[in-house]
Amino acid sequence: MKKKLPKGFKAALSSVMVSVGESVRIVREFQELTQAELARKSGIPQATISAIEHNRIALGVERAKALARALRCHPAVLVFPGWNIEDDQKVA
């Protein structure tokens, strides 16, 4: 049952599509890390992190693993930012 919203209000979006680069930036900023700090923790050059965040180069498996370790998250969080488990369950 859908709840009726008060007049003048709109329902919030339940999800937002972000790119792989945006997901890296969001997780990094959420942890209050600079690109230089993330570079030091991950062993990936800061220029490469910048290029990933701006979607100029692909993340790749090895970089995804290194960034995920440094950001203390699962690589899938970075690689599949738009994946919605609810949509996946509808197909099964």
mmCIF file as gemmi writes it, N, C-alpha and C atoms, coordinates in Angstrom:
data_model
loop_
_atom_site.group_PDB
_atom_site.id
_atom_site.type_symbol
_atom_site.label_atom_id
_atom_site.label_alt_id
_atom_site.label_comp_id
_atom_site.label_asym_id
_atom_site.label_entity_id
_atom_site.label_seq_id
_atom_site.pdbx_PDB_ins_code
_atom_site.Cartn_x
_atom_site.Cartn_y
_atom_site.Cartn_z
_atom_site.occupancy
_atom_site.B_iso_or_equiv
_atom_site.pdbx_formal_charge
_atom_site.auth_seq_id
_atom_site.auth_asym_id
_atom_site.pdbx_PDB_model_num
ATOM 1 N N . MET Axp A 1 ? 0.844 -1.172 0 1 0 ? 1 A 1
ATOM 2 C CA . MET Axp A 1 ? 0 0 0 1 0 ? 1 A 1
ATOM 3 C C . MET Axp A 1 ? 0.893 1.24 0 1 0 ? 1 A 1
ATOM 4 N N . LYS Axp A 2 ? 0.646 2.121 -0.944 1 0 ? 2 A 1
ATOM 5 C CA . LYS Axp A 2 ? 1.414 3.343 -1.059 1 0 ? 2 A 1
ATOM 6 C C . LYS Axp A 2 ? 0.859 4.419 -0.141 1 0 ? 2 A 1
ATOM 7 N N . LYS Axp A 3 ? 1.758 5.065 0.582 1 0 ? 3 A 1
ATOM 8 C CA . LYS Axp A 3 ? 1.34 6.126 1.49 1 0 ? 3 A 1
ATOM 9 C C . LYS Axp A 3 ? 1.157 7.42 0.699 1 0 ? 3 A 1
ATOM 10 N N . LYS Axp A 4 ? 0.065 8.116 0.951 1 0 ? 4 A 1
ATOM 11 C CA . LYS Axp A 4 ? -0.213 9.372 0.267 1 0 ? 4 A 1
ATOM 12 C C . LYS Axp A 4 ? 0.65 10.467 0.878 1 0 ? 4 A 1
ATOM 13 N N . LEU Axp A 5 ? 1.299 11.237 0.004 1 0 ? 5 A 1
ATOM 14 C CA . LEU Axp A 5 ? 2.163 12.321 0.456 1 0 ? 5 A 1
ATOM 15 C C . LEU Axp A 5 ? 1.353 13.6 0.65 1 0 ? 5 A 1
ATOM 16 N N . PRO Axp A 6 ? 1.759 14.434 1.588 1 0 ? 6 A 1
ATOM 17 C CA . PRO Axp A 6 ? 1.077 15.719 1.771 1 0 ? 6 A 1
ATOM 18 C C . PRO Axp A 6 ? 1.166 16.563 0.499 1 0 ? 6 A 1
ATOM 19 N N . LYS Axp A 7 ? 0.2 17.425 0.311 1 0 ? 7 A 1
ATOM 20 C CA . LYS Axp A 7 ? 0.155 18.283 -0.864 1 0 ? 7 A 1
ATOM 21 C C . LYS Axp A 7 ? 1.45 19.096 -0.976 1 0 ? 7 A 1
ATOM 22 N N . GLY Axp A 8 ? 1.983 19.154 -2.18 1 0 ? 8 A 1
ATOM 23 C CA . GLY Axp A 8 ? 3.202 19.921 -2.435 1 0 ? 8 A 1
ATOM 24 C C . GLY Axp A 8 ? 4.483 19.121 -2.259 1 0 ? 8 A 1
ATOM 25 N N . PHE Axp A 9 ? 4.385 17.881 -1.815 1 0 ? 9 A 1
ATOM 26 C CA . PHE Axp A 9 ? 5.561 17.038 -1.626 1 0 ? 9 A 1
ATOM 27 C C . PHE Axp A 9 ? 5.644 16.015 -2.738 1 0 ? 9 A 1
ATOM 28 N N . LYS Axp A 10 ? 6.869 15.674 -3.115 1 0 ? 10 A 1
ATOM 29 C CA . LYS Axp A 10 ? 7.105 14.63 -4.105 1 0 ? 10 A 1
ATOM 30 C C . LYS Axp A 10 ? 7.907 13.522 -3.447 1 0 ? 10 A 1
ATOM 31 N N . ALA Axp A 11 ? 7.674 12.303 -3.886 1 0 ? 11 A 1
ATOM 32 C CA . ALA Axp A 11 ? 8.425 11.167 -3.354 1 0 ? 11 A 1
ATOM 33 C C . ALA Axp A 11 ? 9.888 11.279 -3.776 1 0 ? 11 A 1
ATOM 34 N N . ALA Axp A 12 ? 10.782 10.917 -2.876 1 0 ? 12 A 1
ATOM 35 C CA . ALA Axp A 12 ? 12.214 10.915 -3.184 1 0 ? 12 A 1
ATOM 36 C C . ALA Axp A 12 ? 12.53 9.733 -4.082 1 0 ? 12 A 1
ATOM 37 N N . LEU Axp A 13 ? 13.556 9.894 -4.895 1 0 ? 13 A 1
ATOM 38 C CA . LEU Axp A 13 ? 14.007 8.785 -5.726 1 0 ? 13 A 1
ATOM 39 C C . LEU Axp A 13 ? 14.604 7.714 -4.824 1 0 ? 13 A 1
ATOM 40 N N . SER Axp A 14 ? 14.356 6.465 -5.144 1 0 ? 14 A 1
ATOM 41 C CA . SER Axp A 14 ? 14.869 5.388 -4.309 1 0 ? 14 A 1
ATOM 42 C C . SER Axp A 14 ? 16.315 5.061 -4.639 1 0 ? 14 A 1
ATOM 43 N N . SER Axp A 15 ? 16.775 5.426 -5.811 1 0 ? 15 A 1
ATOM 44 C CA . SER Axp A 15 ? 18.165 5.176 -6.17 1 0 ? 15 A 1
ATOM 45 C C . SER Axp A 15 ? 18.623 6.2 -7.207 1 0 ? 15 A 1
ATOM 46 N N . VAL Axp A 16 ? 19.92 6.328 -7.299 1 0 ? 16 A 1
ATOM 47 C CA . VAL Axp A 16 ? 20.521 7.248 -8.246 1 0 ? 16 A 1
ATOM 48 C C . VAL Axp A 16 ? 21.587 6.486 -9.016 1 0 ? 16 A 1
ATOM 49 N N . MET Axp A 17 ? 21.593 6.63 -10.309 1 0 ? 17 A 1
ATOM 50 C CA . MET Axp A 17 ? 22.611 5.952 -11.115 1 0 ? 17 A 1
ATOM 51 C C . MET Axp A 17 ? 23.915 6.742 -11.049 1 0 ? 17 A 1
ATOM 52 N N . VAL Axp A 18 ? 24.978 6.051 -10.703 1 0 ? 18 A 1
ATOM 53 C CA . VAL Axp A 18 ? 26.302 6.669 -10.685 1 0 ? 18 A 1
ATOM 54 C C . VAL Axp A 18 ? 27.251 5.797 -11.491 1 0 ? 18 A 1
ATOM 55 N N . SER Axp A 19 ? 28.287 6.406 -12.007 1 0 ? 19 A 1
ATOM 56 C CA . SER Axp A 19 ? 29.294 5.668 -12.76 1 0 ? 19 A 1
ATOM 57 C C . SER Axp A 19 ? 30.26 4.996 -11.793 1 0 ? 19 A 1
ATOM 58 N N . VAL Axp A 20 ? 31.098 4.131 -12.332 1 0 ? 20 A 1
ATOM 59 C CA . VAL Axp A 20 ? 32.122 3.469 -11.523 1 0 ? 20 A 1
ATOM 60 C C . VAL Axp A 20 ? 33.043 4.522 -10.901 1 0 ? 20 A 1
ATOM 61 N N . GLY Axp A 21 ? 33.458 5.493 -11.69 1 0 ? 21 A 1
ATOM 62 C CA . GLY Axp A 21 ? 34.327 6.551 -11.175 1 0 ? 21 A 1
ATOM 63 C C . GLY Axp A 21 ? 33.668 7.349 -10.063 1 0 ? 21 A 1
ATOM 64 N N . GLU Axp A 22 ? 32.386 7.644 -10.237 1 0 ? 22 A 1
ATOM 65 C CA . GLU Axp A 22 ? 31.668 8.373 -9.193 1 0 ? 22 A 1
ATOM 66 C C . GLU Axp A 22 ? 31.559 7.551 -7.919 1 0 ? 22 A 1
ATOM 67 N N . SER Axp A 23 ? 31.38 6.24 -8.06 1 0 ? 23 A 1
ATOM 68 C CA . SER Axp A 23 ? 31.281 5.403 -6.859 1 0 ? 23 A 1
ATOM 69 C C . SER Axp A 23 ? 32.602 5.39 -6.101 1 0 ? 23 A 1
ATOM 70 N N . VAL Axp A 24 ? 33.719 5.369 -6.815 1 0 ? 24 A 1
ATOM 71 C CA . VAL Axp A 24 ? 35.031 5.436 -6.155 1 0 ? 24 A 1
ATOM 72 C C . VAL Axp A 24 ? 35.152 6.756 -5.399 1 0 ? 24 A 1
ATOM 73 N N . ARG Axp A 25 ? 34.805 7.851 -6.056 1 0 ? 25 A 1
ATOM 74 C CA . ARG Axp A 25 ? 34.904 9.163 -5.421 1 0 ? 25 A 1
ATOM 75 C C . ARG Axp A 25 ? 33.985 9.262 -4.197 1 0 ? 25 A 1
ATOM 76 N N . ILE Axp A 26 ? 32.764 8.773 -4.32 1 0 ? 26 A 1
ATOM 77 C CA . ILE Axp A 26 ? 31.805 8.858 -3.223 1 0 ? 26 A 1
ATOM 78 C C . ILE Axp A 26 ? 32.311 8.09 -2.003 1 0 ? 26 A 1
ATOM 79 N N . VAL Axp A 27 ? 32.786 6.867 -2.212 1 0 ? 27 A 1
ATOM 80 C CA . VAL Axp A 27 ? 33.286 6.07 -1.084 1 0 ? 27 A 1
ATOM 81 C C . VAL Axp A 27 ? 34.528 6.733 -0.487 1 0 ? 27 A 1
ATOM 82 N N . ARG Axp A 28 ? 35.406 7.242 -1.337 1 0 ? 28 A 1
ATOM 83 C CA . ARG Axp A 28 ? 36.617 7.925 -0.852 1 0 ? 28 A 1
ATOM 84 C C . ARG Axp A 28 ? 36.25 9.147 -0.021 1 0 ? 28 A 1
ATOM 85 N N . GLU Axp A 29 ? 35.363 9.977 -0.537 1 0 ? 29 A 1
ATOM 86 C CA . GLU Axp A 29 ? 34.968 11.185 0.192 1 0 ? 29 A 1
ATOM 87 C C . GLU Axp A 29 ? 34.196 10.856 1.463 1 0 ? 29 A 1
ATOM 88 N N . PHE Axp A 30 ? 33.396 9.803 1.434 1 0 ? 30 A 1
ATOM 89 C CA . PHE Axp A 30 ? 32.658 9.395 2.634 1 0 ? 30 A 1
ATOM 90 C C . PHE Axp A 30 ? 33.625 9.057 3.765 1 0 ? 30 A 1
ATOM 91 N N . GLN Axp A 31 ? 34.779 8.514 3.393 1 0 ? 31 A 1
ATOM 92 C CA . GLN Axp A 31 ? 35.797 8.163 4.389 1 0 ? 31 A 1
ATOM 93 C C . GLN Axp A 31 ? 36.766 9.32 4.651 1 0 ? 31 A 1
ATOM 94 N N . GLU Axp A 32 ? 36.452 10.47 4.071 1 0 ? 32 A 1
ATOM 95 C CA . GLU Axp A 32 ? 37.238 11.696 4.258 1 0 ? 32 A 1
ATOM 96 C C . GLU Axp A 32 ? 38.7 11.518 3.878 1 0 ? 32 A 1
ATOM 97 N N . LEU Axp A 33 ? 38.916 10.836 2.751 1 0 ? 33 A 1
ATOM 98 C CA . LEU Axp A 33 ? 40.262 10.642 2.23 1 0 ? 33 A 1
ATOM 99 C C . LEU Axp A 33 ? 40.468 11.53 1.011 1 0 ? 33 A 1
ATOM 100 N N . THR Axp A 34 ? 41.664 12.066 0.874 1 0 ? 34 A 1
ATOM 101 C CA . THR Axp A 34 ? 42.022 12.772 -0.352 1 0 ? 34 A 1
ATOM 102 C C . THR Axp A 34 ? 42.479 11.722 -1.368 1 0 ? 34 A 1
ATOM 103 N N . GLN Axp A 35 ? 42.592 12.136 -2.609 1 0 ? 35 A 1
ATOM 104 C CA . GLN Axp A 35 ? 43.125 11.222 -3.615 1 0 ? 35 A 1
ATOM 105 C C . GLN Axp A 35 ? 44.55 10.817 -3.256 1 0 ? 35 A 1
ATOM 106 N N . ALA Axp A 36 ? 45.336 11.739 -2.727 1 0 ? 36 A 1
ATOM 107 C CA . ALA Axp A 36 ? 46.72 11.433 -2.342 1 0 ? 36 A 1
ATOM 108 C C . ALA Axp A 36 ? 46.758 10.392 -1.226 1 0 ? 36 A 1
ATOM 109 N N . GLU Axp A 37 ? 45.855 10.521 -0.25 1 0 ? 37 A 1
ATOM 110 C CA . GLU Axp A 37 ? 45.799 9.541 0.845 1 0 ? 37 A 1
ATOM 111 C C . GLU Axp A 37 ? 45.387 8.162 0.324 1 0 ? 37 A 1
ATOM 112 N N . LEU Axp A 38 ? 44.404 8.141 -0.57 1 0 ? 38 A 1
ATOM 113 C CA . LEU Axp A 38 ? 43.977 6.877 -1.152 1 0 ? 38 A 1
ATOM 114 C C . LEU Axp A 38 ? 45.098 6.266 -1.99 1 0 ? 38 A 1
ATOM 115 N N . ALA Axp A 39 ? 45.835 7.097 -2.695 1 0 ? 39 A 1
ATOM 116 C CA . ALA Axp A 39 ? 46.976 6.612 -3.478 1 0 ? 39 A 1
ATOM 117 C C . ALA Axp A 39 ? 48.003 5.942 -2.567 1 0 ? 39 A 1
ATOM 118 N N . ARG Axp A 40 ? 48.288 6.559 -1.464 1 0 ? 40 A 1
ATOM 119 C CA . ARG Axp A 40 ? 49.259 6.011 -0.509 1 0 ? 40 A 1
ATOM 120 C C . ARG Axp A 40 ? 48.759 4.674 0.058 1 0 ? 40 A 1
ATOM 121 N N . LYS Axp A 41 ? 47.478 4.593 0.405 1 0 ? 41 A 1
ATOM 122 C CA . LYS Axp A 41 ? 46.914 3.375 0.982 1 0 ? 41 A 1
ATOM 123 C C . LYS Axp A 41 ? 46.788 2.239 -0.029 1 0 ? 41 A 1
ATOM 124 N N . SER Axp A 42 ? 46.513 2.581 -1.293 1 0 ? 42 A 1
ATOM 125 C CA . SER Axp A 42 ? 46.239 1.559 -2.308 1 0 ? 42 A 1
ATOM 126 C C . SER Axp A 42 ? 47.443 1.202 -3.168 1 0 ? 42 A 1
ATOM 127 N N . GLY Axp A 43 ? 48.443 2.084 -3.219 1 0 ? 43 A 1
ATOM 128 C CA . GLY Axp A 43 ? 49.577 1.853 -4.107 1 0 ? 43 A 1
ATOM 129 C C . GLY Axp A 43 ? 49.291 2.246 -5.55 1 0 ? 43 A 1
ATOM 130 N N . ILE Axp A 44 ? 48.157 2.881 -5.783 1 0 ? 44 A 1
ATOM 131 C CA . ILE Axp A 44 ? 47.783 3.348 -7.123 1 0 ? 44 A 1
ATOM 132 C C . ILE Axp A 44 ? 48.108 4.828 -7.196 1 0 ? 44 A 1
ATOM 133 N N . PRO Axp A 45 ? 48.813 5.268 -8.243 1 0 ? 45 A 1
ATOM 134 C CA . PRO Axp A 45 ? 49.171 6.684 -8.339 1 0 ? 45 A 1
ATOM 135 C C . PRO Axp A 45 ? 47.951 7.612 -8.281 1 0 ? 45 A 1
ATOM 136 N N . GLN Axp A 46 ? 48.123 8.77 -7.666 1 0 ? 46 A 1
ATOM 137 C CA . GLN Axp A 46 ? 47.034 9.74 -7.527 1 0 ? 46 A 1
ATOM 138 C C . GLN Axp A 46 ? 46.475 10.126 -8.884 1 0 ? 46 A 1
ATOM 139 N N . ALA Axp A 47 ? 47.329 10.282 -9.892 1 0 ? 47 A 1
ATOM 140 C CA . ALA Axp A 47 ? 46.854 10.654 -11.233 1 0 ? 47 A 1
ATOM 141 C C . ALA Axp A 47 ? 45.93 9.571 -11.804 1 0 ? 47 A 1
ATOM 142 N N . THR Axp A 48 ? 46.222 8.321 -11.511 1 0 ? 48 A 1
ATOM 143 C CA . THR Axp A 48 ? 45.375 7.219 -11.98 1 0 ? 48 A 1
ATOM 144 C C . THR Axp A 48 ? 44.037 7.238 -11.249 1 0 ? 48 A 1
ATOM 145 N N . ILE Axp A 49 ? 44.062 7.51 -9.951 1 0 ? 49 A 1
ATOM 146 C CA . ILE Axp A 49 ? 42.812 7.61 -9.192 1 0 ? 49 A 1
ATOM 147 C C . ILE Axp A 49 ? 41.946 8.738 -9.752 1 0 ? 49 A 1
ATOM 148 N N . SER Axp A 50 ? 42.564 9.861 -10.055 1 0 ? 50 A 1
ATOM 149 C CA . SER Axp A 50 ? 41.83 10.977 -10.647 1 0 ? 50 A 1
ATOM 150 C C . SER Axp A 50 ? 41.206 10.567 -11.98 1 0 ? 50 A 1
ATOM 151 N N . ALA Axp A 51 ? 41.977 9.876 -12.806 1 0 ? 51 A 1
ATOM 152 C CA . ALA Axp A 51 ? 41.472 9.437 -14.114 1 0 ? 51 A 1
ATOM 153 C C . ALA Axp A 51 ? 40.317 8.448 -13.955 1 0 ? 51 A 1
ATOM 154 N N . ILE Axp A 52 ? 40.398 7.566 -12.965 1 0 ? 52 A 1
ATOM 155 C CA . ILE Axp A 52 ? 39.315 6.616 -12.695 1 0 ? 52 A 1
ATOM 156 C C . ILE Axp A 52 ? 38.061 7.38 -12.268 1 0 ? 52 A 1
ATOM 157 N N . GLU Axp A 53 ? 38.232 8.318 -11.325 1 0 ? 53 A 1
ATOM 158 C CA . GLU Axp A 53 ? 37.09 9.075 -10.819 1 0 ? 53 A 1
ATOM 159 C C . GLU Axp A 53 ? 36.428 9.92 -11.899 1 0 ? 53 A 1
ATOM 160 N N . HIS Axp A 54 ? 37.189 10.325 -12.901 1 0 ? 54 A 1
ATOM 161 C CA . HIS Axp A 54 ? 36.631 11.119 -14.001 1 0 ? 54 A 1
ATOM 162 C C . HIS Axp A 54 ? 36.268 10.253 -15.21 1 0 ? 54 A 1
ATOM 163 N N . ASN Axp A 55 ? 36.293 8.921 -14.995 1 0 ? 55 A 1
ATOM 164 C CA . ASN Axp A 55 ? 35.918 7.954 -16.037 1 0 ? 55 A 1
ATOM 165 C C . ASN Axp A 55 ? 36.742 8.079 -17.308 1 0 ? 55 A 1
ATOM 166 N N . ARG Axp A 56 ? 38.006 8.485 -17.148 1 0 ? 56 A 1
ATOM 167 C CA . ARG Axp A 56 ? 38.9 8.565 -18.309 1 0 ? 56 A 1
ATOM 168 C C . ARG Axp A 56 ? 39.603 7.239 -18.564 1 0 ? 56 A 1
ATOM 169 N N . ILE Axp A 57 ? 39.751 6.419 -17.531 1 0 ? 57 A 1
ATOM 170 C CA . ILE Axp A 57 ? 40.306 5.079 -17.706 1 0 ? 57 A 1
ATOM 171 C C . ILE Axp A 57 ? 39.424 4.093 -16.936 1 0 ? 57 A 1
ATOM 172 N N . ALA Axp A 58 ? 39.447 2.849 -17.38 1 0 ? 58 A 1
ATOM 173 C CA . ALA Axp A 58 ? 38.644 1.81 -16.736 1 0 ? 58 A 1
ATOM 174 C C . ALA Axp A 58 ? 39.258 1.427 -15.393 1 0 ? 58 A 1
ATOM 175 N N . LEU Axp A 59 ? 38.411 1.03 -14.473 1 0 ? 59 A 1
ATOM 176 C CA . LEU Axp A 59 ? 38.874 0.632 -13.151 1 0 ? 59 A 1
ATOM 177 C C . LEU Axp A 59 ? 39.706 -0.638 -13.226 1 0 ? 59 A 1
ATOM 178 N N . GLY Axp A 60 ? 39.213 -1.668 -13.846 1 0 ? 60 A 1
ATOM 179 C CA . GLY Axp A 60 ? 39.942 -2.927 -13.966 1 0 ? 60 A 1
ATOM 180 C C . GLY Axp A 60 ? 39.901 -3.738 -12.677 1 0 ? 60 A 1
ATOM 181 N N . VAL Axp A 61 ? 40.1 -5.031 -12.805 1 0 ? 61 A 1
ATOM 182 C CA . VAL Axp A 61 ? 39.971 -5.952 -11.679 1 0 ? 61 A 1
ATOM 183 C C . VAL Axp A 61 ? 41.022 -5.698 -10.604 1 0 ? 61 A 1
ATOM 184 N N . GLU Axp A 62 ? 42.28 -5.606 -10.99 1 0 ? 62 A 1
ATOM 185 C CA . GLU Axp A 62 ? 43.349 -5.447 -9.988 1 0 ? 62 A 1
ATOM 186 C C . GLU Axp A 62 ? 43.251 -4.111 -9.256 1 0 ? 62 A 1
ATOM 187 N N . ARG Axp A 63 ? 42.96 -3.053 -9.992 1 0 ? 63 A 1
ATOM 188 C CA . ARG Axp A 63 ? 42.793 -1.747 -9.333 1 0 ? 63 A 1
ATOM 189 C C . ARG Axp A 63 ? 41.568 -1.745 -8.439 1 0 ? 63 A 1
ATOM 190 N N . ALA Axp A 64 ? 40.493 -2.414 -8.879 1 0 ? 64 A 1
ATOM 191 C CA . ALA Axp A 64 ? 39.279 -2.504 -8.051 1 0 ? 64 A 1
ATOM 192 C C . ALA Axp A 64 ? 39.591 -3.199 -6.726 1 0 ? 64 A 1
ATOM 193 N N . LYS Axp A 65 ? 40.363 -4.277 -6.782 1 0 ? 65 A 1
ATOM 194 C CA . LYS Axp A 65 ? 40.725 -4.997 -5.556 1 0 ? 65 A 1
ATOM 195 C C . LYS Axp A 65 ? 41.592 -4.131 -4.65 1 0 ? 65 A 1
ATOM 196 N N . ALA Axp A 66 ? 42.566 -3.444 -5.228 1 0 ? 66 A 1
ATOM 197 C CA . ALA Axp A 66 ? 43.464 -2.594 -4.428 1 0 ? 66 A 1
ATOM 198 C C . ALA Axp A 66 ? 42.693 -1.441 -3.783 1 0 ? 66 A 1
ATOM 199 N N . LEU Axp A 67 ? 41.813 -0.796 -4.545 1 0 ? 67 A 1
ATOM 200 C CA . LEU Axp A 67 ? 41.022 0.307 -3.997 1 0 ? 67 A 1
ATOM 201 C C . LEU Axp A 67 ? 40.044 -0.195 -2.942 1 0 ? 67 A 1
ATOM 202 N N . ALA Axp A 68 ? 39.43 -1.339 -3.189 1 0 ? 68 A 1
ATOM 203 C CA . ALA Axp A 68 ? 38.481 -1.899 -2.222 1 0 ? 68 A 1
ATOM 204 C C . ALA Axp A 68 ? 39.178 -2.211 -0.898 1 0 ? 68 A 1
ATOM 205 N N . ARG Axp A 69 ? 40.384 -2.77 -0.957 1 0 ? 69 A 1
ATOM 206 C CA . ARG Axp A 69 ? 41.135 -3.031 0.279 1 0 ? 69 A 1
ATOM 207 C C . ARG Axp A 69 ? 41.41 -1.727 1.012 1 0 ? 69 A 1
ATOM 208 N N . ALA Axp A 70 ? 41.862 -0.727 0.272 1 0 ? 70 A 1
ATOM 209 C CA . ALA Axp A 70 ? 42.195 0.562 0.887 1 0 ? 70 A 1
ATOM 210 C C . ALA Axp A 70 ? 40.957 1.267 1.442 1 0 ? 70 A 1
ATOM 211 N N . LEU Axp A 71 ? 39.812 1.093 0.77 1 0 ? 71 A 1
ATOM 212 C CA . LEU Axp A 71 ? 38.568 1.742 1.192 1 0 ? 71 A 1
ATOM 213 C C . LEU Axp A 71 ? 37.735 0.866 2.124 1 0 ? 71 A 1
ATOM 214 N N . ARG Axp A 72 ? 38.224 -0.332 2.406 1 0 ? 72 A 1
ATOM 215 C CA . ARG Axp A 72 ? 37.536 -1.267 3.304 1 0 ? 72 A 1
ATOM 216 C C . ARG Axp A 72 ? 36.091 -1.522 2.857 1 0 ? 72 A 1
ATOM 217 N N . CYS Axp A 73 ? 35.961 -1.882 1.582 1 0 ? 73 A 1
ATOM 218 C CA . CYS Axp A 73 ? 34.645 -2.233 1.045 1 0 ? 73 A 1
ATOM 219 C C . CYS Axp A 73 ? 34.812 -3.406 0.086 1 0 ? 73 A 1
ATOM 220 N N . HIS Axp A 74 ? 33.728 -3.993 -0.322 1 0 ? 74 A 1
ATOM 221 C CA . HIS Axp A 74 ? 33.771 -5.086 -1.295 1 0 ? 74 A 1
ATOM 222 C C . HIS Axp A 74 ? 33.997 -4.481 -2.683 1 0 ? 74 A 1
ATOM 223 N N . PRO Axp A 75 ? 34.819 -5.111 -3.525 1 0 ? 75 A 1
ATOM 224 C CA . PRO Axp A 75 ? 35.049 -4.573 -4.881 1 0 ? 75 A 1
ATOM 225 C C . PRO Axp A 75 ? 33.765 -4.349 -5.677 1 0 ? 75 A 1
ATOM 226 N N . ALA Axp A 76 ? 32.738 -5.162 -5.428 1 0 ? 76 A 1
ATOM 227 C CA . ALA Axp A 76 ? 31.474 -5.005 -6.162 1 0 ? 76 A 1
ATOM 228 C C . ALA Axp A 76 ? 30.834 -3.649 -5.909 1 0 ? 76 A 1
ATOM 229 N N . VAL Axp A 77 ? 31.076 -3.068 -4.738 1 0 ? 77 A 1
ATOM 230 C CA . VAL Axp A 77 ? 30.539 -1.736 -4.433 1 0 ? 77 A 1
ATOM 231 C C . VAL Axp A 77 ? 31.075 -0.726 -5.439 1 0 ? 77 A 1
ATOM 232 N N . LEU Axp A 78 ? 32.325 -0.904 -5.844 1 0 ? 78 A 1
ATOM 233 C CA . LEU Axp A 78 ? 32.956 0.02 -6.788 1 0 ? 78 A 1
ATOM 234 C C . LEU Axp A 78 ? 32.643 -0.346 -8.237 1 0 ? 78 A 1
ATOM 235 N N . VAL Axp A 79 ? 32.629 -1.636 -8.539 1 0 ? 79 A 1
ATOM 236 C CA . VAL Axp A 79 ? 32.502 -2.095 -9.925 1 0 ? 79 A 1
ATOM 237 C C . VAL Axp A 79 ? 31.062 -2.087 -10.432 1 0 ? 79 A 1
ATOM 238 N N . PHE Axp A 80 ? 30.096 -2.354 -9.537 1 0 ? 80 A 1
ATOM 239 C CA . PHE Axp A 80 ? 28.686 -2.432 -9.935 1 0 ? 80 A 1
ATOM 240 C C . PHE Axp A 80 ? 27.845 -1.435 -9.142 1 0 ? 80 A 1
ATOM 241 N N . PRO Axp A 81 ? 28.1 -0.128 -9.285 1 0 ? 81 A 1
ATOM 242 C CA . PRO Axp A 81 ? 27.397 0.849 -8.459 1 0 ? 81 A 1
ATOM 243 C C . PRO Axp A 81 ? 25.895 0.922 -8.704 1 0 ? 81 A 1
ATOM 244 N N . GLY Axp A 82 ? 25.426 0.54 -9.875 1 0 ? 82 A 1
ATOM 245 C CA . GLY Axp A 82 ? 24.009 0.649 -10.183 1 0 ? 82 A 1
ATOM 246 C C . GLY Axp A 82 ? 23.229 -0.629 -9.985 1 0 ? 82 A 1
ATOM 247 N N . TRP Axp A 83 ? 23.884 -1.67 -9.498 1 0 ? 83 A 1
ATOM 248 C CA . TRP Axp A 83 ? 23.221 -2.953 -9.352 1 0 ? 83 A 1
ATOM 249 C C . TRP Axp A 83 ? 22.213 -2.908 -8.221 1 0 ? 83 A 1
ATOM 250 N N . ASN Axp A 84 ? 21.005 -3.316 -8.511 1 0 ? 84 A 1
ATOM 251 C CA . ASN Axp A 84 ? 19.934 -3.312 -7.517 1 0 ? 84 A 1
ATOM 252 C C . ASN Axp A 84 ? 19.51 -4.749 -7.278 1 0 ? 84 A 1
ATOM 253 N N . ILE Axp A 85 ? 19.745 -5.261 -6.097 1 0 ? 85 A 1
ATOM 254 C CA . ILE Axp A 85 ? 19.434 -6.649 -5.786 1 0 ? 85 A 1
ATOM 255 C C . ILE Axp A 85 ? 17.932 -6.938 -5.936 1 0 ? 85 A 1
ATOM 256 N N . GLU Axp A 86 ? 17.08 -5.957 -5.686 1 0 ? 86 A 1
ATOM 257 C CA . GLU Axp A 86 ? 15.639 -6.155 -5.826 1 0 ? 86 A 1
ATOM 258 C C . GLU Axp A 86 ? 15.283 -6.45 -7.281 1 0 ? 86 A 1
ATOM 259 N N . ASP Axp A 87 ? 15.895 -5.727 -8.226 1 0 ? 87 A 1
ATOM 260 C CA . ASP Axp A 87 ? 15.645 -5.977 -9.65 1 0 ? 87 A 1
ATOM 261 C C . ASP Axp A 87 ? 16.127 -7.362 -10.036 1 0 ? 87 A 1
ATOM 262 N N . ASP Axp A 88 ? 17.284 -7.782 -9.483 1 0 ? 88 A 1
ATOM 263 C CA . ASP Axp A 88 ? 17.862 -9.074 -9.792 1 0 ? 88 A 1
ATOM 264 C C . ASP Axp A 88 ? 16.946 -10.198 -9.294 1 0 ? 88 A 1
ATOM 265 N N . GLN Axp A 89 ? 16.316 -10.016 -8.159 1 0 ? 89 A 1
ATOM 266 C CA . GLN Axp A 89 ? 15.453 -11.039 -7.593 1 0 ? 89 A 1
ATOM 267 C C . GLN Axp A 89 ? 14.173 -11.203 -8.402 1 0 ? 89 A 1
ATOM 268 N N . LYS Axp A 90 ? 13.712 -10.167 -9.094 1 0 ? 90 A 1
ATOM 269 C CA . LYS Axp A 90 ? 12.511 -10.258 -9.911 1 0 ? 90 A 1
ATOM 270 C C . LYS Axp A 90 ? 12.721 -11.189 -11.108 1 0 ? 90 A 1
ATOM 271 N N . VAL Axp A 91 ? 13.962 -11.241 -11.624 1 0 ? 91 A 1
ATOM 272 C CA . VAL Axp A 91 ? 14.282 -12.065 -12.78 1 0 ? 91 A 1
ATOM 273 C C . VAL Axp A 91 ? 14.313 -13.532 -12.398 1 0 ? 91 A 1
ATOM 274 N N . ALA Axp A 92 ? 14.799 -13.842 -11.206 1 0 ? 92 A 1
ATOM 275 C CA . ALA Axp A 92 ? 14.972 -15.239 -10.772 1 0 ? 92 A 1
ATOM 276 C C . ALA Axp A 92 ? 13.672 -15.983 -10.601 1 0 ? 92 A 1
